Amino acid sequence: MLKMLVLFYAACILFLQSLSNTPSSSSSSETALPVTAVPQQEEEVKEQEGNVYALELERWHIYNDNSHPTETTDGLNQALQWAHDQGYTVFRVPAGTYLIAKGQNGTIDPHGRINMVSDMTFELDDQAVIQKETNGFQDYSTLHLGVGVKNAVIKGGTYRGDRDTHDYSSGGTHESGYGVLFQGAIDSRIDGVKTYNFTGDGLCVGGGGDFMQDVYEAGFETGGVDETGDLVNDASQIRTKVSYAITHPTFDLTHTLIVDNGSKLPHEYDLFFYRGDGSFLSHVKQQSQGKYVSIPDGAKAVRLTFKGQTQSGQYVEIWNRVQSTNVTVQNSESSFNRRQGLTINGGKNILVEHNSFHDIGGSNGTAPMAGIDVEGGAGDNGNINENVKIRNNAFYNNTRYDLILYDGSDALVENNHLASKGAIGLAVSDPFTGAVIKDNHFDGTTIHASHDVSFIGNTMNDAMTHFDGTHINIQGMVFTNALLSISSLTPYGVTASDIQINITDPAADAGLTIWKNPVHLTNVTIQGAPKLRAVTGEALEGNIFDNLKVIGYNATYGIDLPPGTYNHCVFEAPEGKGVEGPALVNGNTYLFNGCTIKGNGLRADHALLDFTIRNSSFAISGNKSAIAVHAAKSVKIIDNTLEAMSLSADYPAAVIALNDLWQKDKPSDILQAIITGNTIRTNRAAAGISSLYAGVGAGPYTIENNTLYNAKLQLKSNDVRGNNSEK
């Protein structure tokens, strides 16, 4: 009996405590509140874990029937804050649809969103939907993690936007309607979440809480600061007239500052830090605008100096931008949003893995319409992105892009499947540096890379590359029915090695093409016949091709080789499928060292061509020349082995032909030729070296030290000949 009384007394105390923690009833509505009982099993889990709060809808005036947005939003925020204050670390939301109020002024209205707290997991039931109330705002958020929120986890459930019912009549892009928005959150995670149908982005991980100090023309004076922090006269320098406080609370989160957007000032500057009592602490010199600078411990103020003289219109800004730091987005899905699946615009140490981003953009989408866009707008008073890892994600059915690296530094993009057919799978822009793209599959999606990117072990099919910038290196990439297109902005700004291009579709525009500036390529193999030419290029001086192999190309069109040096290259025609081979039809210089040409021969035809081939071998099938020169400024054929063992009995082709019978009565356009040290074998008597039809006015060519088996010399009378052997 006594035991039962004790238990009854304890139950009464718990009941009274729960009443004391319950907010007063709202007088704004008398509609009956939904009652969602907490299952007994869930209560037992709560008791066992001790830190899980199962949301009580009636207690907090929350509706789970897609109604009462104001009451529901306020109730969720009150319950979250209460759970945090009580020491709970998991906040569980039961099944149902929760309508989040549109608020009064979009993103900045805390009553128009769920405001996440620190040290909490916000966990939705699998059947729970957080629905944004339809509105006409240019921007809004649905769940918000603000500056300084730490150790938060957004887990499970669905977040749904108002894309289909949104009022777009005010004009503008309406591109900033967010599902889950991080603005300066730290050590936090999104896990197993679905977001879709937002007017902007399903997910956004970015910066917030800006502090800015303007320094206008009147804030500068002539003079410098010495090594001890004292002001000194120096006509070659400019300094700020005062030291500026760096005591805003956000500095405690970042311990950094940024000097940016200078006008009529040098890009580099020096900083001098002072303690709270005004005494000098330390300095850092030759810093670049737009970069984070670490603030030393104990610093409360900073003064700037620049080289130069004061002048009208000088201006600079001192910023603190709180990056979302150490954030993971995993096991989630973001789809059918107008702008992005995920935007990273002010993140540091961001990991995005095991997610899917699909069906972004669509008929009323807004640019850029990407699965992921890493874009902080750092050059336009935006945020800085640093150290982003994007791996093991799936992209498909996105309208324009799968992934954009627009600005920031240091990204690893690894093991992703980028499959939005016909779209851009990856775009890396000039403002982004230090990107590594590794082991990804570009499945029908193109690559646009402008600057400072390393590609390692990637595959591509049914698409093409646009490698346009400087400091781009491609290693170990496999293409299938795809085009490797390189347009380097500077000489050798793009390098590539260990490349395999497999062409199995005869209708494919596939192979290799080189434009704008020379490149250095090593170990590139192209196998198969495309729709047209497997290799093409602009007339660029200085390309270097080491171990280029082109096998089974389209012999109807041949290969249009760009000028350059070809070391140990192989060109092998398919059997019986055309007569065209490697063609030198551009001006400038070609040098072939130790190359192998099989099947169809090499054709040279340009009045400004400077062509040398040495230590190479030819094995020609059919009744074709190994080397046919129709026009050239200079030809040097030295120390090669040439075999033509299938020449026809009637009109056998000359193995080395300097023009042909049809050109003999025209002015000669082969200005110089040296043919020496070659070994020529034919299956029957034929012209091994022919200059007889070089044309009217052809000068003397040098034909010396060649050995011919079955073949004969067929030379002009003015050629210089010596020590040739016919066997």
Secondary structure, 3 states (H helix, E strand, C coil): CHHHHHHHHHHHHHHHHHHHCCCCCCCCCCCCCCCCCCCHHHHHHHHHHCCEEECCCCCCCCCCECCCHHHHHHHHHHHHHHHHHCCCCEEEECCEEEEECCCCCHHHCHHHCEECCCCEEEEECCCEEEEECCCCCCEECCEEECCCCECEEEECCEEECCCCCCCCCCCCCCCEEEEEEEECCEEEEEECCEEECCCCEEEEEECEEEEEEEECHHHEEECEECCCCCEECCCCEEEECCCEECCCCCHHHHCEEEEEEEECCCCEEEEEEECCCCCEEEEEEEEECCCEEECCCCCCEEEEEEECCCCCCCEEEEEEEECEEEEEEECCEEECCCCEEEEEECEEEEEEECCEEECCCCCCCCCCCEEEEECCCHHHCCCCCEEEEEECCEEECCCCEEEEECCEEEEEEECCEECCCCCEEEEECCCEEEEEEECCEEECCEEEEEEEEEEECCEEECCEEEEEEEEEEEECCEEECCEEEEECCCCCCEEEEEEEEECCCCCCCCEEEEECCCCEEEEEEEECCCCCCCEEECCCCCCEEECCEEECCCCCCCEECCCEEEECCEEECCCCCCCCCEEECCCEEEEEECCEEEECCEEEECCCEEEEEECCEEEECCCCCCEEEEEECEEEEECCEEEECCCCCCCCCCCEEECCHHHCCCECCECCEEEECCEEEEEEEEEEEECCCCCECCCCCEEECCEEEEEEEECCCCCEEECCEEC
